[in-house]
């Protein structure tokens, strides 16, 4: 297995772990209330914050996709 394939696989693994953490976090009523209030343990979830995290995840997904499509 090439190093590029290993790194792509690692990115997929990390991204799926982020998703799992988010989904399980929504199942906790106390955490869900904090999410809905926009304040998660002192971290203020603004539109800018959500945009930055979306870009962070999309960069990882696009890196894997470009590797699998052979454009990188």
BASE-881836 format. One record per residue (C-alpha): chain; x, y, z; residue number from 1. Coordinates in pm, 1 decimal, padded with zeros to 6 digits, m for minus. Example, Ala and Ser with C-alpha at 12.3 -4.5 7.8 and 13.67 -1.06 7.14 Angstrom:
+-------+----------+----------+----------+-----+
| kette |        u |        v |        w |  nr |
+-------+----------+----------+----------+-----+
|     A |  01230.0 | m00450.0 |  00780.0 |   1 |
|     A |  01367.0 | m00106.0 |  00714.0 |   2 |
+-------+----------+----------+----------+-----+
***
This chain:
+-------+----------+----------+----------+-----+
| kette |        u |        v |        w |  nr |
+-------+----------+----------+----------+-----+
|     A |  00000.0 |  00000.0 |  00000.0 |   1 |
|     A |  00143.8 |  00336.2 | m00098.7 |   2 |
|     A |  00193.9 |  00620.8 |  00146.7 |   3 |
|     A | m00070.2 |  00829.7 | m00033.9 |   4 |
|     A | m00326.9 |  00552.4 |  00007.2 |   5 |
|     A | m00240.4 |  00518.6 |  00374.7 |   6 |
|     A | m00282.3 |  00892.8 |  00429.8 |   7 |
|     A | m00613.5 |  00897.4 |  00241.6 |   8 |
|     A | m00736.9 |  00611.2 |  00455.1 |   9 |
|     A | m00626.5 |  00793.2 |  00769.6 |  10 |
|     A | m00815.2 |  01108.4 |  00663.0 |  11 |
|     A | m01130.8 |  00901.8 |  00606.9 |  12 |
|     A | m01087.2 |  00741.2 |  00949.2 |  13 |
|     A | m01045.3 |  01079.5 |  01121.9 |  14 |
|     A | m01343.6 |  01232.3 |  00940.6 |  15 |
|     A | m01570.1 |  00941.0 |  01031.1 |  16 |
|     A | m01460.1 |  00972.6 |  01393.6 |  17 |
|     A | m01554.6 |  01341.4 |  01391.0 |  18 |
|     A | m01896.7 |  01247.0 |  01254.2 |  19 |
|     A | m01943.3 |  00974.2 |  01513.9 |  20 |
|     A | m01851.6 |  01213.3 |  01793.7 |  21 |
|     A | m02101.0 |  01472.1 |  01667.5 |  22 |
|     A | m02384.1 |  01221.9 |  01630.1 |  23 |
|     A | m02330.6 |  01070.8 |  01975.6 |  24 |
|     A | m02301.5 |  01420.1 |  02121.7 |  25 |
|     A | m02648.6 |  01505.7 |  01993.1 |  26 |
|     A | m02791.2 |  01207.2 |  02182.5 |  27 |
|     A | m02693.9 |  01357.9 |  02517.9 |  28 |
|     A | m02977.3 |  01593.5 |  02626.4 |  29 |
|     A | m02741.1 |  01828.9 |  02813.6 |  30 |
|     A | m02508.4 |  01855.7 |  02513.7 |  31 |
|     A | m02801.6 |  01907.7 |  02276.2 |  32 |
|     A | m02926.1 |  02199.9 |  02486.9 |  33 |
|     A | m02580.4 |  02357.2 |  02468.7 |  34 |
|     A | m02566.7 |  02309.6 |  02091.7 |  35 |
|     A | m02907.6 |  02468.1 |  02048.7 |  36 |
|     A | m02807.2 |  02759.8 |  02272.1 |  37 |
|     A | m02493.4 |  02812.6 |  02064.1 |  38 |
|     A | m02261.7 |  02785.6 |  02362.9 |  39 |
|     A | m02076.8 |  02459.1 |  02410.5 |  40 |
|     A | m01876.6 |  02466.7 |  02730.9 |  41 |
|     A | m01761.1 |  02824.0 |  02680.3 |  42 |
|     A | m01708.0 |  02781.9 |  02304.8 |  43 |
|     A | m01941.7 |  03019.3 |  02122.7 |  44 |
|     A | m02071.5 |  02860.2 |  01804.1 |  45 |
|     A | m02115.0 |  03149.7 |  01563.3 |  46 |
|     A | m02178.2 |  03135.3 |  01189.1 |  47 |
|     A | m01809.3 |  03206.2 |  01132.3 |  48 |
|     A | m01709.2 |  02918.0 |  01356.3 |  49 |
|     A | m01944.6 |  02679.5 |  01175.6 |  50 |
|     A | m01812.4 |  02797.5 |  00838.2 |  51 |
|     A | m01452.3 |  02740.9 |  00948.5 |  52 |
|     A | m01526.5 |  02389.3 |  01071.0 |  53 |
|     A | m01714.0 |  02308.9 |  00749.8 |  54 |
|     A | m01413.3 |  02424.6 |  00545.1 |  55 |
|     A | m01184.1 |  02215.3 |  00765.4 |  56 |
|     A | m01386.9 |  01900.6 |  00698.0 |  57 |
|     A | m01429.3 |  01976.3 |  00327.0 |  58 |
|     A | m01053.0 |  02012.6 |  00280.4 |  59 |
|     A | m01001.3 |  01662.2 |  00417.8 |  60 |
|     A | m01279.5 |  01518.3 |  00202.4 |  61 |
|     A | m01150.5 |  01690.5 | m00111.6 |  62 |
|     A | m00797.3 |  01561.7 | m00045.4 |  63 |
|     A | m00923.2 |  01204.4 | m00031.9 |  64 |
|     A | m01150.3 |  01253.0 | m00332.2 |  65 |
|     A | m00875.3 |  01407.4 | m00543.5 |  66 |
|     A | m00644.3 |  01119.1 | m00452.6 |  67 |
|     A | m00903.3 |  00858.0 | m00542.3 |  68 |
|     A | m00985.1 |  01031.6 | m00871.8 |  69 |
|     A | m00616.8 |  01063.2 | m00953.2 |  70 |
|     A | m00604.5 |  01442.9 | m00985.5 |  71 |
|     A | m00348.1 |  01498.8 | m00712.1 |  72 |
+-------+----------+----------+----------+-----+
***
